[in-house]
Amino acid sequence: MLFFFFKQKTAYEIVRSRGLGDVYKRQVYDAVLSVQKDCVAMLKPGVTYDELQNRAREGLVLSLIHI
């Protein structure tokens, strides 16, 4: 029977080991936040749910294509 013991990572090692995945996570977060702000700005009487949904869909698709 073999046992493997791994040293627990310190907070310093975890913070400095950010990879490319974190860059993509941030870009996706920024894209979603931007679309959310656009949709909130559209909220006025007379704006339908479908219009908001279309704006969100178009904004996310265009933003995520560039990532």
N, C-alpha and C positions, 0 to 999 in steps of 0.2 A: 504494500500500500504506500503510495506516495502522497506527500502533503506539500503543497506550495504555499509559501507565505509571502505576501506582497506588502511592501512598505506602503503605508497609507500616505497619500499625497497631502502636502501642506497647502494652505490657502495660496501661498505664493506660486507654487507649481501649477495649481489649477488656473489661476488668473493668467499666468504667462503662457499657458498652453492653448490659447485661443487659436483656432484654425480657420480655414476658409469658410467653414460652415457658419461661423458667427457673422461673417461679412454678408452672406446671403440672408441670414435671419434678419439682420438689420435693414437690408434693402427691402425685404418683404414687409417688415414692420412699417417702414416709412411709406411704402406704397399704400398699404391699407389705411394708415393714418391720414394720408393725403385725400384718399377717396372718401373716407368718413367725414372729413372736414368739408369737402365739396358737397356731400349729400346733406349735411346739417345746414349749410348755407342755403341750400335749395328749399328747405322746409318753410313753406309759406302757404297760406290758404289757397286752395285751388290746384296745388301740385299733387298729382296722384301717386299712389304707391308704385304703379308701373313705371312712371317717369323716374322715380328715385332708384328703382331696381335696375332700369336700363343704364342710368348714369353710373351706378356702382359697378355693374358688369363691364361696361365699356372702359371705365377708368382702371379697373383691376387688370383687365386683359391687356390694355396698352402698357400699363406699368410693368406687368410681369413679363411681357415679351422682351423688354429692354434689360432684364436682369440676367 
